[in-house]
Amino acid sequence: MMKSTKIALILGMIMALFSCAEKENTNIYPGEVWKDIQGNPINAHGGGILFHEGTYYWYGEMKQGKTWRVPYLKWECYRCDAGGVNCYSSKDLVNWKHEGVALPSVKVDSTHDLHTSKVIERPKVIYNRNTGKFVMWMHIDSEDYQYARAGVAISDHPQGPFTYLQSMRPNGAMSRDMTLFVDDDGKAYHFYSSEKNKTMHVSLLNDDFTAPSGKYKRILEKESREAPAVWKHQGKYYMVSSGCTGWSPNPAQISICDSIMGDWKTVYDPCVGADANKTFFSQSTYVVPNPYRKGEYIYMGDRWNKTNLEDSRYVWLPLSFENGKAKIEWHKEWSVK
C-alpha cells in the first residue's frame, strides 16, 4: 500500500471517530434527556453534588429495568429493582463522565439493606477533612416503605467504591427523604423527613460523619415536607422542599433560619412563571453554588416518570436572589456561565 494511501486511511479513521463522538454540552436543557460524554443518558436520580479538588461529583440513584406498581399498597408505590448509586464527574457542571457504580446493590442476600428488592434513594456524599474519608448517606427502605432508615457508606476515593457500614433510625426516629449539609465550621448535618413524613428533623453528625451525634431538633412540625435541599446564603440557612403528594408535583416552599439548629420558618414559593405551582413538574433534590455567578445557585430537581422510572429526567434551573428573596425561574435552555 502506498504511503499516501495509508495516510488517507488514518485521517479518515480519525475523522470518523470525531464525527461519532458526542458533542460537548454548552447549555442545560431542563427536562430533556441529558447524556454523559460517552453518549449515554445520565442515570443519577434523587442526587447530590460533591465538589472536591476542582472536580464536581454527581451521585444519584441508578434506575434500570422494568417499573412496576407494588400491588398490595393503596398508594401509588412504583418501583424498579434497586440498582445502587452511580457516580459522574465534571469540571464545568455540564459535561459529565460516568465514573461507574460507586455503591452497587446486592443481588444474592435478600436480607441486606442494599438488596435489589429494597429501596436505595437520595444518596448524598460529603468529605471529612479530618478522617480523609468520603461519607455517603442515603434513604434505605423496604418495598412497602415501612423500614424508614438512613444508610451510611464510606470510601477513600470520591468515585468509590464505597463500603456500606450500616443503617439506623437516627436518634430513634423514622428517616426517609434526606440531604446532608456541611457548615463553614466543618460540622455536618443530616436533614430528613420523619414521623411518617409529617415533621422534618435536623441532626448533627458525629466527628466522623458516620452516625448521629445525639443532638438533633424537630423542625417544620406537622408541615409534611419532603425532598429537602439546604444551602447557606449571606449568613442565613435556606431549604427548598416539596409537599408530600407522592409522584404528583406540587408547589416548592422555601424555609429560612438564622441558625441551623434554630427555628425554621416556611415563608414562600420561590418558583416564578408558567407551571411554577408544580415546581415546573419537578421535585427538589439539591442546591449547588454556581461557580460562574457569584451569589447565585443551581436548583437540582427530578422530573419523575412514575411508570418508567429509568426515563425520569433532570430539571436544573438557576436559583438567584431578588430583593432578598430566592427565585427559581423556568428556562427551556440556559448556560451556567
BELDANOR-V117202 format. One record per residue. N is the residue number from 0. RES is the residue in one small letter. SS is DSSP state (h for helix, s for strand, l for the rest). PSI is psi in whole degrees, 0 to 359 (none if undefined). NEAR is the number of other ideal C-beta (glycine too) atoms within 10 Angstrom. Layout:
n;res;ss;psi;near
N;RES;SS;PSI;NEAR
N;RES;SS;PSI;NEAR
This chain:
n;res;ss;psi;near
0;m;l;135;6
1;m;l;151;7
2;k;h;317;7
3;s;h;324;8
4;t;h;319;9
5;k;h;317;10
6;i;h;318;10
7;a;h;319;11
8;l;h;317;11
9;i;h;315;10
10;l;h;321;10
11;g;h;320;10
12;m;h;319;10
13;i;h;316;10
14;m;h;324;10
15;a;h;319;10
16;l;h;317;9
17;f;h;323;8
18;s;h;333;7
19;c;h;341;8
20;a;l;150;11
21;e;l;138;12
22;k;l;145;9
23;e;l;135;9
24;n;l;141;18
25;t;l;334;12
26;n;l;166;12
27;i;s;136;20
28;y;l;89;16
29;p;l;132;21
30;g;l;352;16
31;e;l;165;13
32;v;l;127;10
33;w;l;116;18
34;k;s;148;15
35;d;l;180;22
36;i;l;348;17
37;q;l;355;10
38;g;l;10;10
39;n;l;145;10
40;p;s;134;13
41;i;l;134;18
42;n;l;82;20
43;a;l;72;26
44;h;s;154;23
45;g;s;34;26
46;g;s;182;25
47;g;s;166;26
48;i;s;138;21
49;l;s;129;21
50;f;s;121;14
51;h;s;120;14
52;e;l;50;6
53;g;l;3;6
54;t;s;140;14
55;y;s;137;19
56;y;s;127;23
57;w;s;119;25
58;y;s;139;29
59;g;s;167;27
60;e;s;135;27
61;m;s;114;23
62;k;s;116;23
63;q;l;149;15
64;g;l;192;11
65;k;l;139;10
66;t;l;137;18
67;w;s;163;13
68;r;s;131;12
69;v;l;115;13
70;p;l;334;6
71;y;l;1;7
72;l;l;139;12
73;k;l;324;5
74;w;l;164;11
75;e;l;80;12
76;c;l;92;18
77;y;s;139;17
78;r;s;156;19
79;c;l;164;17
80;d;l;134;18
81;a;s;124;25
82;g;s;0;19
83;g;s;198;20
84;v;s;122;29
85;n;s;154;27
86;c;s;133;30
87;y;s;152;24
88;s;s;152;19
89;s;s;152;17
90;k;l;341;11
91;d;l;5;14
92;l;l;7;20
93;v;l;315;17
94;n;l;120;17
95;w;l;136;23
96;k;s;132;15
97;h;s;117;18
98;e;s;350;19
99;g;s;187;12
100;v;s;110;18
101;a;s;326;27
102;l;s;103;24
103;p;s;155;19
104;s;l;169;19
105;v;s;129;18
106;k;l;342;12
107;v;l;306;7
108;d;l;103;9
109;s;l;347;10
110;t;l;350;8
111;h;l;145;14
112;d;l;330;21
113;l;l;13;21
114;h;s;150;17
115;t;l;339;18
116;s;l;351;15
117;k;l;184;23
118;v;s;126;22
119;i;s;107;24
120;e;s;157;21
121;r;s;52;29
122;p;s;138;29
123;k;s;143;26
124;v;s;135;28
125;i;s;159;20
126;y;s;133;18
127;n;s;110;18
128;r;l;331;8
129;n;l;321;9
130;t;l;342;14
131;g;l;15;8
132;k;s;147;19
133;f;s;128;24
134;v;s;124;22
135;m;s;130;28
136;w;s;151;27
137;m;s;162;31
138;h;s;122;25
139;i;s;131;24
140;d;s;167;23
141;s;l;172;14
142;e;l;326;15
143;d;l;7;12
144;y;l;30;18
145;q;l;348;8
146;y;l;312;18
147;a;l;64;22
148;r;s;167;20
149;a;s;133;25
150;g;s;154;24
151;v;s;139;22
152;a;s;156;23
153;i;s;159;19
154;s;s;158;18
155;d;l;349;12
156;h;l;145;13
157;p;l;326;21
158;q;l;359;19
159;g;l;191;25
160;p;l;147;15
161;f;l;143;28
162;t;s;123;13
163;y;s;133;19
164;l;s;301;14
165;q;s;174;13
166;s;s;160;21
167;m;s;165;15
168;r;l;106;15
169;p;h;128;22
170;n;h;28;17
171;g;h;12;8
172;a;l;156;17
173;m;l;148;22
174;s;l;119;28
175;r;l;243;23
176;d;l;136;24
177;m;s;166;28
178;t;s;169;23
179;l;s;153;24
180;f;s;129;22
181;v;s;123;17
182;d;l;173;13
183;d;l;334;7
184;d;l;4;5
185;g;l;356;11
186;k;l;145;14
187;a;s;146;22
188;y;s;146;23
189;h;s;117;26
190;f;s;134;25
191;y;s;145;28
192;s;s;131;25
193;s;s;181;24
194;e;l;53;15
195;k;l;36;11
196;n;l;12;19
197;k;l;333;15
198;t;s;140;18
199;m;s;148;27
200;h;s;147;22
201;v;s;126;24
202;s;s;126;24
203;l;s;129;17
204;l;s;162;25
205;n;l;179;12
206;d;l;333;13
207;d;l;352;14
208;f;l;17;26
209;t;l;358;18
210;a;l;161;17
211;p;s;148;20
212;s;s;343;16
213;g;s;346;10
214;k;s;121;13
215;y;s;170;21
216;k;s;143;17
217;r;s;127;14
218;i;s;165;24
219;l;l;48;22
220;e;l;128;10
221;k;l;23;9
222;e;l;349;17
223;s;l;63;17
224;r;s;146;25
225;e;s;183;19
226;a;s;52;25
227;p;s;143;26
228;a;s;125;26
229;v;s;140;21
230;w;s;170;19
231;k;s;134;15
232;h;s;120;16
233;q;l;47;8
234;g;l;353;7
235;k;s;155;12
236;y;s;134;21
237;y;s;147;22
238;m;s;133;25
239;v;s;137;29
240;s;s;171;26
241;s;s;164;23
242;g;s;173;19
243;c;l;86;17
244;t;l;32;13
245;g;l;228;13
246;w;l;352;15
247;s;l;131;12
248;p;l;153;21
249;n;l;175;15
250;p;l;134;15
251;a;l;159;28
252;q;s;144;21
253;i;s;131;19
254;s;s;144;21
255;i;s;148;18
256;c;s;147;17
257;d;l;336;11
258;s;l;136;10
259;i;l;331;18
260;m;l;23;15
261;g;l;206;13
262;d;l;103;10
263;w;l;138;24
264;k;s;129;12
265;t;s;124;16
266;v;s;325;13
267;y;s;165;14
268;d;l;123;17
269;p;l;350;24
270;c;s;142;26
271;v;s;134;12
272;g;l;190;11
273;a;l;136;9
274;d;l;19;12
275;a;h;327;16
276;n;h;356;12
277;k;h;18;16
278;t;l;40;28
279;f;l;39;23
280;f;l;46;16
281;s;l;171;28
282;q;s;133;26
283;s;s;148;25
284;t;s;332;29
285;y;s;157;28
286;v;s;127;27
287;v;s;137;21
288;p;s;140;17
289;n;l;112;17
290;p;l;345;14
291;y;l;347;11
292;r;l;103;13
293;k;l;132;7
294;g;l;2;10
295;e;l;163;15
296;y;s;173;23
297;i;s;121;21
298;y;s;125;29
299;m;s;125;24
300;g;s;163;28
301;d;s;133;23
302;r;s;95;19
303;w;l;137;22
304;n;l;94;15
305;k;l;332;15
306;t;l;356;12
307;n;l;77;13
308;l;h;330;20
309;e;h;333;16
310;d;h;14;13
311;s;l;146;20
312;r;s;174;20
313;y;s;134;24
314;v;s;97;24
315;w;s;129;22
316;l;s;153;22
317;p;s;136;19
318;l;s;115;25
319;s;s;177;17
320;f;s;133;15
321;e;s;119;10
322;n;l;39;5
323;g;l;1;7
324;k;s;140;13
325;a;s;141;23
326;k;s;129;18
327;i;s;118;28
328;e;s;140;17
329;w;l;137;18
330;h;l;127;16
331;k;l;331;9
332;e;l;136;10
333;w;s;162;16
334;s;l;138;12
335;v;l;340;18
336;k;l;none;12
